Amino acid sequence: MTTENVVIGKNLVKKYKGFELNVEDLQIPKGFATALIGENGAGKTTLLNLMSGIRKDFTGEMKFFDEQLDCFDDSIRERIGYTAPTNLFLPQWTIKQVEEMTELLFEGFHADRFQELIKELGIPAEAGKKVKELSDGNKMKLMIANVLARDTELLILDEPASPMDPLMRDKLCEMFREYLAEGEGKRSIFFSTHNVADMENVTDYVLLMEKGKIVETGFVEQLKEKYILIKGETEDYDKVKEYIIGGSKSKYGFEGLCLSEDLDKLAGVNVAAETPTLTQICVKIMKEYSSLQSKGEQ
């Protein structure tokens, strides 16, 4: 599949004590919802902070939109909506003040749309209600309402589903789909998530990050064609383990991913093969790079 990219990054490096983000090639397809998935500490928030302009102390280059605007170009501010995993608004602000301040900061903000979203998301907004009085879930919903009430082309969302209950995650997926559909291919979403299963039905494209690097990318359906989930008896594990990705075994059997192109190499071994879910693909690949050890593999 040939697609345009809404963001292109080259040789992005940000160093901390004991950790380095090092992304040689970042491509986020235009017109789709892209999920950034990885363990805690993999570098997801660091990458999002570079993209959103929160951090500018990095090397490499990042370009946005068809014009390939530099990430430091002020003209892109109106075109991007950003939410953080923690509250962006002053805790003493009322919801009305959030509306007023956003209207001052962004030309493309629509107060009427904001009020509709407040009601749609069930955010308690009685007169004088302050941000600090909201639950974590409602604070996130307030940030989401704030960016969806603006005229944007790209949403950069850091763990938007994290404080949400399952019903609200489903609603969030529905709103993401509406945002993309209304853009007719000109809008894009880039979000990080730990809730892979809950967000799978809105995820078109995946960037899998481990230890500061992008270790796998692709459209979901392509990844499900690239990998096969295989299961078998414990005594057969040693016969196939060189082809297994993220394998785990116990006295009851083994399970792991296998490249579809390698499936023929397992001929003669009694294994069951099935199409993996996105969650299974991500967990198994993450396991290959993780410092965590499976009990059965120590």
C-alpha positions in Angstrom: 0.0 0.0 0.0 1.4 3.4 -1.0 0.4 6.2 1.3 1.3 9.8 2.0 2.8 10.6 5.4 1.6 13.4 7.8 4.9 13.2 9.8 8.3 12.2 8.7 11.2 12.0 11.2 14.9 11.2 10.5 17.6 10.3 12.9 15.7 11.5 16.0 17.9 11.3 19.1 17.2 12.4 22.6 19.6 11.3 25.4 18.9 11.1 29.1 21.0 9.5 31.8 20.5 5.8 31.3 18.2 6.1 28.3 18.4 7.1 24.7 15.6 7.6 22.2 17.1 6.8 18.8 14.6 6.7 15.9 16.2 6.5 12.5 13.1 6.6 10.4 9.7 7.7 11.6 6.7 7.7 9.2 3.1 8.3 10.2 0.6 7.7 7.4 -1.8 10.5 6.5 -5.5 9.8 7.0 -5.2 7.0 9.5 -5.2 6.3 13.3 -1.7 5.2 14.2 -1.0 3.6 17.6 2.4 3.9 19.4 2.7 0.8 21.5 5.4 -0.3 23.9 6.4 -1.0 27.5 6.6 1.6 30.2 9.9 3.3 29.7 10.1 2.4 26.0 10.3 6.1 25.0 6.7 6.7 23.8 6.2 9.9 25.8 9.6 11.2 24.9 8.8 10.8 21.2 5.4 12.4 21.6 7.0 15.3 23.5 9.4 15.9 20.6 6.5 15.8 18.1 4.4 18.2 20.1 7.2 20.7 20.7 7.3 20.2 24.4 10.9 19.1 24.1 13.2 20.8 21.5 16.5 19.6 22.8 17.0 16.8 20.4 18.9 16.1 17.2 17.5 15.0 13.8 14.7 16.4 11.8 11.0 16.1 11.8 8.6 17.4 9.1 4.8 17.8 9.1 2.1 17.8 6.5 2.4 18.0 2.7 4.4 21.2 2.9 7.0 19.3 5.0 7.0 22.1 7.6 9.7 21.9 10.3 8.4 20.9 13.8 9.5 24.3 15.1 7.5 26.2 12.5 4.8 28.3 14.4 2.4 27.9 11.5 1.7 24.3 12.4 0.3 25.1 15.9 -3.2 25.7 14.7 -3.2 22.5 12.8 -2.2 20.1 15.6 -4.2 19.1 18.7 -2.3 17.7 21.7 -3.3 16.0 24.9 -0.9 14.9 27.7 -1.3 12.0 30.2 -1.5 14.6 32.9 -3.8 17.7 33.1 -2.7 20.6 30.8 -5.0 23.2 32.4 -4.4 25.2 35.5 -6.2 23.4 38.4 -8.0 26.5 39.6 -9.5 27.2 36.2 -13.2 26.6 35.7 -14.4 24.8 32.6 -15.7 28.1 31.3 -12.2 29.6 31.7 -10.7 26.6 29.8 -13.1 27.5 27.0 -12.2 31.2 27.1 -8.5 30.7 27.2 -8.5 28.2 24.3 -10.6 30.6 22.3 -7.9 33.3 22.8 -5.1 30.9 21.9 -6.5 29.2 18.8 -8.4 30.8 15.9 -10.0 27.5 14.9 -11.6 26.9 18.3 -15.4 26.6 18.3 -17.1 27.3 21.6 -20.4 25.8 20.6 -18.7 22.6 19.5 -16.9 22.5 22.8 -20.1 22.8 24.8 -21.7 20.0 22.7 -18.7 17.8 23.4 -18.9 18.5 27.1 -22.4 17.2 27.1 -21.7 14.3 24.8 -18.8 13.1 27.0 -20.8 13.6 30.3 -18.3 16.0 31.8 -19.8 17.6 34.9 -19.8 21.3 34.0 -22.1 23.0 36.5 -21.3 26.7 37.0 -18.0 27.3 38.7 -16.8 23.7 38.4 -13.0 23.7 38.6 -10.6 21.5 36.8 -9.1 20.3 40.1 -12.5 19.0 41.1 -12.7 16.6 38.1 -11.7 13.0 38.3 -8.7 11.9 36.2 -11.0 10.4 33.6 -13.0 13.6 33.3 -9.8 15.7 33.1 -8.8 13.6 30.1 -12.3 13.9 28.6 -12.0 17.7 29.0 -8.7 17.7 27.1 -10.2 15.6 24.3 -13.2 17.8 24.1 -10.9 20.8 23.9 -8.9 19.5 20.9 -11.9 18.1 19.1 -13.5 21.5 19.3 -10.7 22.9 17.1 -10.1 22.8 13.4 -7.1 20.5 13.2 -5.5 18.1 10.8 -3.4 16.0 13.3 -4.1 14.9 16.8 -1.1 13.8 19.0 -2.5 12.1 22.1 -0.4 10.6 24.9 -2.3 7.7 26.6 -5.8 9.2 26.0 -7.5 5.9 27.0 -5.5 5.3 30.1 -7.8 6.8 32.7 -11.0 5.8 30.9 -13.4 3.1 31.8 -14.2 0.4 29.1 -17.4 2.2 28.0 -15.6 5.5 27.5 -12.8 3.8 25.6 -15.4 2.5 23.2 -16.8 6.0 22.9 -13.3 7.4 22.3 -12.8 5.0 19.4 -16.1 6.1 17.9 -15.1 9.8 18.2 -11.7 9.1 16.6 -13.4 7.4 13.7 -15.8 10.3 13.2 -12.8 12.8 13.3 -11.0 10.8 10.6 -14.2 10.3 8.5 -15.1 14.0 8.6 -11.5 14.9 7.4 -12.0 12.8 4.2 -8.4 11.5 4.3 -6.9 14.8 5.4 -6.9 14.2 9.1 -4.6 11.9 11.1 -4.4 10.6 14.7 -1.2 9.5 16.4 -1.8 8.1 19.9 0.1 6.0 22.5 -1.7 3.3 24.4 -1.3 0.5 26.8 -4.9 -0.7 26.2 -4.1 -2.5 22.9 -7.2 -4.7 23.0 -9.6 -1.8 23.7 -8.1 0.4 21.1 -7.6 -2.2 18.4 -10.9 -1.4 16.6 -9.7 2.1 15.9 -6.1 1.3 15.1 -5.1 1.3 11.4 -1.3 1.5 11.7 1.1 0.4 14.4 4.5 1.7 15.6 6.0 -0.7 18.1 8.7 0.8 20.3 11.1 -0.9 22.7 14.1 0.6 24.4 14.0 3.9 22.6 13.8 2.3 19.1 11.0 1.5 16.6 11.2 -2.3 16.3 8.1 -3.0 14.1 5.7 -1.0 11.9 2.8 -1.7 9.6 -0.9 -1.6 8.9 -2.7 -3.9 11.3 -4.0 -6.2 8.5 -0.5 -6.5 7.0 1.0 -7.5 10.4 -1.7 -10.1 10.8 -0.6 -11.5 7.4 3.1 -11.3 8.3 2.8 -13.2 11.6 1.1 -16.5 12.6 0.3 -17.6 16.1 1.4 -21.1 16.7 0.7 -23.5 19.6 2.0 -27.0 20.3 3.1 -29.6 22.9 5.9 -28.7 25.3 8.1 -31.6 24.1 8.1 -30.1 20.6 9.3 -26.6 21.6 13.0 -27.3 21.0 12.3 -28.4 17.5 10.7 -25.0 16.6 12.1 -22.4 19.0 14.5 -20.9 16.4 11.5 -19.8 14.4 9.5 -18.6 17.4 9.1 -14.9 18.4 8.1 -14.2 22.0 7.6 -17.8 22.8 6.4 -19.1 26.2 6.1 -22.6 27.4 4.8 -24.5 30.4 4.0 -28.1 31.2 0.7 -27.6 29.2 2.4 -26.6 26.0 4.0 -23.6 24.1 2.8 -20.6 22.2 4.5 -17.9 20.1 4.6 -16.0 16.9 6.1 -17.3 13.7 6.8 -15.4 10.5 4.2 -16.7 7.9 7.1 -17.2 5.5 8.6 -19.6 8.0 5.6 -21.8 8.6 6.6 -24.4 6.0 9.8 -24.9 8.0 7.7 -26.3 10.9 6.4 -29.1 8.7 6.5 -32.4 10.5 5.9 -30.8 13.9 2.4 -31.0 15.3 1.5 -27.3 15.8 -1.8 -25.4 15.5 -1.7 -22.1 13.6 -4.1 -19.2 13.8 -4.3 -15.5 12.9 -3.1 -13.5 15.9 -4.8 -10.5 17.4 -3.0 -7.2 17.5 -2.5 -7.6 21.2 -0.8 -11.0 20.7 1.5 -9.6 18.0 2.5 -6.6 20.1 3.0 -8.6 23.3 5.1 -11.3 21.6 7.3 -8.9 19.8 7.7 -6.7 22.9 8.8 -9.9 24.8 11.7 -10.4 22.3 13.1 -7.0 23.4 12.0 -6.8 27.0 14.2 -7.2 30.1 11.3 -9.1 31.6 11.7 -12.9 31.6 9.0 -15.5 31.3 9.1 -17.9 34.2 9.2 -20.8 31.8 12.1 -19.3 29.8 14.5 -18.5 32.7 
